[in-house]
C-alpha cells in the first residue's frame, strides 16, 4: 500500500508538471483543442447519418447507437491524453539513448516510461463531447440510472486498463526494431473498429475482438451493460481480461528490457 501511495503521489506530480507546461505554451494548448474539435465535427457525421437513416442494428435504435459512439469518443480522448503521448516517445527514448538515463531512476521503469506525460488539451473536447453523447443517448433511450451509472463507470475503468495494455504492446517492439510506425498504425486501425457497436461485424470477427484481441470490450461493454445485454459470463470475462493483459504486458516488458541494447554499446 505504501508503494501504491508513493506512485499515486508521483503521478500527481507528473500531472501538475504537465499542466504547468501546457499553460506555459498556451497557443499549442488551444491549437490542440481546436484540432480535436475539428476531428469531432467529422465524427458528428456518423451521428447525423445514423439518425437521418434511422439506422437499427438488431435491437439497437439510433439512441442506443449514440451510447456506443459517445463511449468510443470518450475513450479516444482518454487514450490520446493519458497513454498515446507516452507510447509515442518510447522509440525516441531508444534511439536517443534517453532510456539509459531513465533506467537509473529509483522507480518502476515501465511506470516512468508509460505514464510520465499527460496531454491536458487532447482529452477535453473528446471527453466532454462523448459524455454529452452518452447522456443524450441514455435519456432518449429511456434507460434507468440506478446502479447502471456505477456499472458503466466500472466498465470505463476496465476499458482504460485494456487500452493501456493493448496499445502499449506495439510500442514494446521499439526495443528490438526501433521503428514501429507500421505496427502502431495497424493498432490504431483496430482501435477504430470500436466506433460502432460490435453487432455490425460477423460472429467470427466478434469472437476475435472479444477473446483473442479484446478490443471490443473497450467501448461496447459499458453501453451493453446499461442496456442489460451482457450475460454473467460477459461480465466475468470483462473482469478477467484486464488482469490477464496486465500480466502479459509485464512479461513482455521484462523480455523487451532484457533485449534492449544500450545506445552507448
Residue, then its C-alpha position, 0 to 999 in steps of 0.5 A: x500500500x505504501x508503494x501504491x501511495x508513493x506512485x499515486x503521489x508521483x503521478x500527481x506530480x507528473x500531472x501538475x508538471x504537465x499542466x504547468x507546461x501546457x499553460x506555459x505554451x498556451x497557443x499549442x494548448x488551444x491549437x490542440x483543442x481546436x484540432x480535436x474539435x475539428x476531428x469531432x465535427x467529422x465524427x458528428x457525421x456518423x451521428x447525423x447519418x445514423x439518425x437521418x437513416x434511422x439506422x437499427x442494428x438488431x435491437x439497437x435504435x439510433x439512441x442506443x447507437x449514440x451510447x456506443x459512439x459517445x463511449x468510443x469518443x470518450x475513450x479516444x480522448x482518454x487514450x490520446x491524453x493519458x497513454x498515446x503521448x507516452x507510447x509515442x516517445x518510447x522509440x525516441x527514448x531508444x534511439x536517443x539513448x534517453x532510456x539509459x538515463x531513465x533506467x537509473x531512476x529509483x522507480x518502476x521503469x515501465x511506470x516512468x516510461x508509460x505514464x510520465x506525460x499527460x496531454x491536458x488539451x487532447x482529452x477535453x473536447x473528446x471527453x466532454x463531447x462523448x459524455x454529452x453523447x452518452x447522456x443524450x443517448x441514455x435519456x432518449x433511450x429511456x434507460x434507468x440510472x440506478x446502479x447502471x451509472x456505477x456499472x458503466x463507470x466500472x466498465x470505463x475503468x476496465x476499458x482504460x486498463x485494456x487500452x493501456x495494455x493493448x496499445x502499449x504492446x506495439x510500442x514494446x517492439x521499439x526495443x528490438x526494431x526501433x521503428x514501429x510506425x507500421x505496427x502502431x498504425x495497424x493498432x490504431x486501425x483496430x482501435x477504430x473498429x470500436x466506433x460502432x457497436x460490435x453487432x455490425x461485424x460477423x460472429x467470427x470477427x466478434x469472437x476475435x475482438x472479444x477473446x483473442x484481441x479484446x478490443x471490443x470490450x473497450x467501448x461496447x461493454x459499458x453501453x451493453x451493460x446499461x442496456x442489460x445485454x451482457x450475460x454473467x459470463x460477459x461480465x466475468x470475462x470483462x473482469x478477467x481480461x484486464x488482469x490477464x493483459x496486465x500480466x502479459x504486458x509485464x512479461x513482455x516488458x521484462x523480455x523487451x528490457x532484457x533485449x534492449x541494447x544500450x545506445x552507448x554499446 
